């Protein structure tokens, strides 16, 4: 293969990797936004001033 073909192949591979990373970040952000909407929509039980805040939920 010529140097130009290798360069094009390298740029194509890099573009695919970066695109996959951006898509992955977008999906993660979408999940976080959905979780935040669900938390805002759920009614929070009243707490006494001396009770500690609830522990955050563990993510798998």
N, CA, C and O atoms as a printed pandas DataFrame, in Angstrom:
     atom_number atom_name residue_name chain_id  residue_number  x_coord  y_coord  z_coord
0              1         N          UNK        A               1    0.843   -1.191    0.000
1              2        CA          UNK        A               1    0.000    0.000    0.000
2              3         C          UNK        A               1    0.881    1.244    0.000
3              4         O          UNK        A               1    1.985    1.254    0.544
4              5         N          UNK        A               2    0.374    2.247   -0.603
5              6        CA          UNK        A               2    1.141    3.489   -0.659
6              7         C          UNK        A               2    0.991    4.258    0.649
7              8         O          UNK        A               2    0.127    3.956    1.473
8              9         N          UNK        A               3    1.832    5.233    0.815
9             10        CA          UNK        A               3    1.794    6.050    2.031
10            11         C          UNK        A               3    0.488    6.827    2.127
11            12         O          UNK        A               3   -0.046    7.031    3.217
12            13         N          UNK        A               4   -0.025    7.260    0.969
13            14        CA          UNK        A               4   -1.285    8.011    0.982
14            15         C          UNK        A               4   -2.444    7.130    1.433
15            16         O          UNK        A               4   -3.307    7.573    2.190
16            17         N          UNK        A               5   -2.463    5.888    0.971
17            18        CA          UNK        A               5   -3.535    4.966    1.360
18            19         C          UNK        A               5   -3.460    4.656    2.851
19            20         O          UNK        A               5   -4.488    4.569    3.522
20            21         N          UNK        A               6   -2.256    4.490    3.367
21            22        CA          UNK        A               6   -2.105    4.242    4.802
22            23         C          UNK        A               6   -2.551    5.448    5.620
23            24         O          UNK        A               6   -3.156    5.297    6.681
24            25         N          UNK        A               7   -2.251    6.636    5.126
25            26        CA          UNK        A               7   -2.669    7.854    5.822
26            27         C          UNK        A               7   -4.186    7.964    5.851
27            28         O          UNK        A               7   -4.771    8.292    6.884
28            29         N          UNK        A               8   -4.821    7.690    4.715
29            30        CA          UNK        A               8   -6.284    7.744    4.650
30            31         C          UNK        A               8   -6.883    6.697    5.583
31            32         O          UNK        A               8   -7.854    6.978    6.285
32            33         N          UNK        A               9   -6.315    5.499    5.598
33            34        CA          UNK        A               9   -6.819    4.439    6.478
34            35         C          UNK        A               9   -6.646    4.822    7.948
35            36         O          UNK        A               9   -7.522    4.547    8.767
36            37         N          UNK        A              10   -5.535    5.446    8.278
37            38        CA          UNK        A              10   -5.305    5.860    9.666
38            39         C          UNK        A              10   -6.299    6.939   10.084
39            40         O          UNK        A              10   -6.842    6.893   11.188
40            41         N          UNK        A              11   -6.537    7.908    9.204
41            42        CA          UNK        A              11   -7.519    8.949    9.526
42            43         C          UNK        A              11   -8.927    8.375    9.638
43            44         O          UNK        A              11   -9.700    8.794   10.500
44            45         N          UNK        A              12   -9.264    7.428    8.780
45            46        CA          UNK        A              12  -10.591    6.804    8.842
46            47         C          UNK        A              12  -10.764    6.044   10.152
47            48         O          UNK        A              12  -11.818    6.124   10.782
48            49         N          UNK        A              13   -9.739    5.309   10.562
49            50        CA          UNK        A              13   -9.812    4.573   11.822
50            51         C          UNK        A              13   -9.929    5.536   13.001
51            52         O          UNK        A              13  -10.716    5.302   13.919
52            53         N          UNK        A              14   -9.163    6.599   12.978
53            54        CA          UNK        A              14   -9.232    7.593   14.047
54            55         C          UNK        A              14  -10.612    8.238   14.098
55            56         O          UNK        A              14  -11.159    8.443   15.182
56            57         N          UNK        A              15  -11.178    8.559   12.944
57            58        CA          UNK        A              15  -12.514    9.162   12.877
58            59         C          UNK        A              15  -13.548    8.213   13.458
59            60         O          UNK        A              15  -14.429    8.641   14.204
60            61         N          UNK        A              16  -13.454    6.922   13.125
61            62        CA          UNK        A              16  -14.407    5.944   13.656
62            63         C          UNK        A              16  -14.301    5.819   15.175
63            64         O          UNK        A              16  -15.317    5.746   15.866
64            65         N          UNK        A              17  -13.090    5.793   15.686
65            66        CA          UNK        A              17  -12.897    5.680   17.138
66            67         C          UNK        A              17  -13.453    6.910   17.845
67            68         O          UNK        A              17  -14.158    6.782   18.846
68            69         N          UNK        A              18  -13.145    8.091   17.338
69            70        CA          UNK        A              18  -13.637    9.314   17.977
70            71         C          UNK        A              18  -15.155    9.430   17.880
71            72         O          UNK        A              18  -15.802    9.878   18.828
72            73         N          UNK        A              19  -15.729    9.033   16.747
73            74        CA          UNK        A              19  -17.181    9.074   16.592
74            75         C          UNK        A              19  -17.848    8.124   17.582
75            76         O          UNK        A              19  -18.846    8.483   18.206
76            77         N          UNK        A              20  -17.309    6.927   17.728
77            78        CA          UNK        A              20  -17.862    5.963   18.684
78            79         C          UNK        A              20  -17.778    6.515   20.106
79            80         O          UNK        A              20  -18.704    6.328   20.895
80            81         N          UNK        A              21  -16.682    7.189   20.440
81            82        CA          UNK        A              21  -16.526    7.765   21.775
82            83         C          UNK        A              21  -17.560    8.862   22.023
83            84         O          UNK        A              21  -18.146    8.929   23.104
84            85         N          UNK        A              22  -17.784    9.713   21.039
85            86        CA          UNK        A              22  -18.764   10.794   21.184
86            87         C          UNK        A              22  -20.171   10.218   21.325
87            88         O          UNK        A              22  -20.960   10.705   22.135
88            89         N          UNK        A              23  -20.490    9.193   20.550
89            90        CA          UNK        A              23  -21.808    8.557   20.659
90            91         C          UNK        A              23  -21.979    7.943   22.043
91            92         O          UNK        A              23  -23.049    8.044   22.644
92            93         N          UNK        A              24  -20.933    7.314   22.541
93            94        CA          UNK        A              24  -20.989    6.720   23.887
94            95         C          UNK        A              24  -21.219    7.797   24.948
95            96         O          UNK        A              24  -22.026    7.604   25.858
96            97         N          UNK        A              25  -20.525    8.915   24.840
97            98        CA          UNK        A              25  -20.725   10.008   25.790
98            99         C          UNK        A              25  -22.142   10.565   25.704
99           100         O          UNK        A              25  -22.747   10.887   26.726
100          101         N          UNK        A              26  -22.667   10.679   24.498
101          102        CA          UNK        A              26  -24.029   11.198   24.323
102          103         C          UNK        A              26  -25.050   10.263   24.954
103          104         O          UNK        A              26  -26.009   10.721   25.574
104          105         N          UNK        A              27  -24.855    8.967   24.804
105          106        CA          UNK        A              27  -25.781    8.012   25.426
106          107         C          UNK        A              27  -25.705    8.086   26.946
107          108         O          UNK        A              27  -26.729    8.033   27.628
108          109         N          UNK        A              28  -24.496    8.209   27.471
109          110        CA          UNK        A              28  -24.346    8.308   28.927
110          111         C          UNK        A              28  -25.010    9.580   29.448
111          112         O          UNK        A              28  -25.667    9.558   30.489
112          113         N          UNK        A              29  -24.839   10.682   28.731
113          114        CA          UNK        A              29  -25.462   11.939   29.126
114          115         C          UNK        A              29  -26.979   11.823   29.083
115          116         O          UNK        A              29  -27.673   12.339   29.959
116          117         N          UNK        A              30  -27.485   11.150   28.071
117          118        CA          UNK        A              30  -28.930   10.958   27.953
118          119         C          UNK        A              30  -29.464   10.154   29.137
119          120         O          UNK        A              30  -30.519   10.477   29.683
120          121         N          UNK        A              31  -28.736    9.106   29.532
121          122        CA          UNK        A              31  -29.155    8.310   30.700
122          123         C          UNK        A              31  -29.130    9.148   31.968
123          124         O          UNK        A              31  -30.040    9.061   32.792
124          125         N          UNK        A              32  -28.090    9.959   32.127
125          126        CA          UNK        A              32  -28.003   10.799   33.321
126          127         C          UNK        A              32  -29.136   11.819   33.362
127          128         O          UNK        A              32  -29.700   12.082   34.424
128          129         N          UNK        A              33  -29.468   12.394   32.208
129          130        CA          UNK        A              33  -30.581   13.347   32.161
130          131         C          UNK        A              33  -31.898   12.662   32.499
131          132         O          UNK        A              33  -32.736   13.246   33.186
132          133         N          UNK        A              34  -32.095   11.436   32.027
133          134        CA          UNK        A              34  -33.319   10.695   32.348
134          135         C          UNK        A              34  -33.379   10.397   33.845
135          136         O          UNK        A              34  -34.440   10.513   34.459
136          137         N          UNK        A              35  -32.251   10.016   34.432
137          138        CA          UNK        A              35  -32.214    9.768   35.879
138          139         C          UNK        A              35  -32.526   11.044   36.652
139          140         O          UNK        A              35  -33.253   11.009   37.645
140          141         N          UNK        A              36  -31.982   12.162   36.202
141          142        CA          UNK        A              36  -32.228   13.432   36.878
142          143         C          UNK        A              36  -33.697   13.828   36.784
143          144         O          UNK        A              36  -34.279   14.298   37.762
144          145         N          UNK        A              37  -34.302   13.639   35.602
145          146        CA          UNK        A              37  -35.735   13.924   35.456
146          147         C          UNK        A              37  -36.562   13.046   36.390
147          148         O          UNK        A              37  -37.526   13.516   36.995
148          149         N          UNK        A              38  -36.188   11.774   36.509
149          150        CA          UNK        A              38  -36.923   10.861   37.390
150          151         C          UNK        A              38  -36.771   11.284   38.846
151          152         O          UNK        A              38  -37.727   11.211   39.618
152          153         N          UNK        A              39  -35.582   11.722   39.222
153          154        CA          UNK        A              39  -35.377   12.167   40.604
154          155         C          UNK        A              39  -36.175   13.427   40.904
155          156         O          UNK        A              39  -36.734   13.573   41.991
156          157         N          UNK        A              40  -36.224   14.330   39.944
157          158        CA          UNK        A              40  -36.992   15.563   40.158
158          159         C          UNK        A              40  -38.483   15.279   40.221
159          160         O          UNK        A              40  -39.214   15.967   40.935
160          161         N          UNK        A              41  -38.942   14.280   39.488
161          162        CA          UNK        A              41  -40.371   13.963   39.451
162          163         C          UNK        A              41  -40.815   13.189   40.685
163          164         O          UNK        A              41  -41.977   13.275   41.083
164          165         N          UNK        A              42  -39.901   12.433   41.297
165          166        CA          UNK        A              42  -40.297   11.625   42.455
166          167         C          UNK        A              42  -40.412   12.521   43.684
167          168         O          UNK        A              42  -39.541   13.355   43.935
168          169         N          UNK        A              43  -41.490   12.346   44.447
169          170        CA          UNK        A              43  -41.640   13.163   45.662
170          171         C          UNK        A              43  -40.648   12.705   46.724
171          172         O          UNK        A              43  -40.471   11.510   46.961
172          173         N          UNK        A              44  -40.022   13.658   47.341
173          174        CA          UNK        A              44  -39.055   13.349   48.394
174          175         C          UNK        A              44  -39.786   13.316   49.727
175          176         O          UNK        A              44  -40.528   14.245   50.048
176          177         N          UNK        A              45  -39.585   12.257   50.509
177          178        CA          UNK        A              45  -40.253   12.206   51.812
178          179         C          UNK        A              45  -39.693   13.288   52.738
179          180         O          UNK        A              45  -38.508   13.614   52.668
180          181         N          UNK        A              46  -40.533   13.834   53.594
181          182        CA          UNK        A              46  -40.035   14.874   54.516
182          183         C          UNK        A              46  -39.038   14.280   55.504
183          184         O          UNK        A              46  -39.208   13.162   55.991
184          185         N          UNK        A              47  -37.998   15.053   55.786
185          186        CA          UNK        A              47  -36.971   14.613   56.737
186          187         C          UNK        A              47  -36.947   15.577   57.906
187          188         O          UNK        A              47  -37.258   16.761   57.783
188          189         N          UNK        A              48  -36.568   15.023   59.036
189          190        CA          UNK        A              48  -36.380   15.900   60.187
190          191         C          UNK        A              48  -35.028   16.592   60.021
191          192         O          UNK        A              48  -34.154   16.062   59.335
192          193         N          UNK        A              49  -34.837   17.753   60.629
193          194        CA          UNK        A              49  -33.569   18.482   60.448
194          195         C          UNK        A              49  -32.351   17.701   60.932
195          196         O          UNK        A              49  -31.244   17.938   60.448
196          197         N          UNK        A              50  -32.526   16.776   61.874
197          198        CA          UNK        A              50  -31.371   16.058   62.402
198          199         C          UNK        A              50  -31.043   14.798   61.607
199          200         O          UNK        A              50  -29.982   14.209   61.813
200          201         N          UNK        A              51  -31.919   14.373   60.711
201          202        CA          UNK        A              51  -31.645   13.137   59.970
202          203         C          UNK        A              51  -30.648   13.416   58.846
203          204         O          UNK        A              51  -30.691   14.473   58.217
204          205         N          UNK        A              52  -29.757   12.469   58.602
205          206        CA          UNK        A              52  -28.766   12.670   57.532
206          207         C          UNK        A              52  -29.427   12.535   56.163
207          208         O          UNK        A              52  -30.481   11.910   56.045
208          209         N          UNK        A              53  -28.829   13.103   55.147
209          210        CA          UNK        A              53  -29.393   12.960   53.800
210          211         C          UNK        A              53  -29.302   11.501   53.351
211          212         O          UNK        A              53  -28.443   10.761   53.831
212          213         N          UNK        A              54  -30.174   11.084   52.441
213          214        CA          UNK        A              54  -30.125    9.690   51.989
214          215         C          UNK        A              54  -28.851    9.414   51.199
215          216         O          UNK        A              54  -28.307   10.297   50.536
216          217         N          UNK        A              55  -28.390    8.169   51.285
217          218        CA          UNK        A              55  -27.182    7.773   50.561
218          219         C          UNK        A              55  -27.496    7.693   49.070
219          220         O          UNK        A              55  -28.607    7.321   48.694
220          221         N          UNK        A              56  -26.536    8.037   48.220
221          222        CA          UNK        A              56  -26.785    7.945   46.777
222          223         C          UNK        A              56  -26.948    6.491   46.358
223          224         O          UNK        A              56  -26.365    5.591   46.962
224          225         N          UNK        A              57  -27.743    6.270   45.320
225          226        CA          UNK        A              57  -27.984    4.918   44.826
226          227         C          UNK        A              57  -26.740    4.414   44.104
227          228         O          UNK        A              57  -26.066    5.163   43.396
228          229         N          UNK        A              58  -26.454    3.138   44.295
229          230        CA          UNK        A              58  -25.294    2.533   43.636
230          231         C          UNK        A              58  -25.643    2.213   42.196
231          232         O          UNK        A              58  -26.720    1.690   41.913
232          233         N          UNK        A              59  -24.727    2.529   41.281
233          234        CA          UNK        A              59  -24.939    2.244   39.857
234          235         C          UNK        A              59  -24.214    0.943   39.517
235          236         O          UNK        A              59  -23.082    0.725   39.948
236          237         N          UNK        A              60  -24.861    0.096   38.756
237          238        CA          UNK        A              60  -24.177   -1.164   38.377
238          239         C          UNK        A              60  -23.072   -0.933   37.387
239          240         O          UNK        A              60  -22.406   -1.882   36.972
